[in-house]
Amino acid sequence: MAAHPPTDLAAASDRMLERERGRLITSIHDLQERATVHREIVASVEEQLAREERLLREIEELSDRRPQLRLERLDRQLRGRRLQEVAVEVLRRRVGTDRAVHYRDWFSLLRAEGFEVAGRNPLNSFLTGVSRADSVERVGTRTGLYRLVT
């Protein structure tokens, strides 16, 4: 069997690598689109969940099944120190001190309580604010999990 000249092998290798590169570019683009769609679905579900929880809370309050909370009398638009205080109180009541919670779930709990976070990107503003709170700590690195400091 005659050996192929090195240039034929190099050219075949280059064609194979270029095909794989093209396949990977297409796959990455498709995955990015899917991730965008899934993020939009999650955001929509979180908004619906917040609305439903808020409605349930209102129904329970109207039927005297749940005591009126001190926090509910406060202004609903949160920022800065007040965001930290209210978010920590919601975490304390809804999750407790023994469990870690992902910041997206914590944000949903806060919104379900009827609060809004001020800022162009409320979720980012929330994360920035609560990550600076003295009474919470990050669990692990890059996990997105937080818990109350005991």
Secondary structure as UniProt FT lines:
FT   HELIX           6..62
FT   TURN            63..64
FT   HELIX           70..73
FT   STRAND          77..78
FT   HELIX           80..94
FT   STRAND          101..102
FT   HELIX           103..112
FT   TURN            113..114
FT   STRAND          116..117
FT   HELIX           122..131
FT   TURN            134..135
FT   STRAND          136..139
FT   STRAND          145..148
//
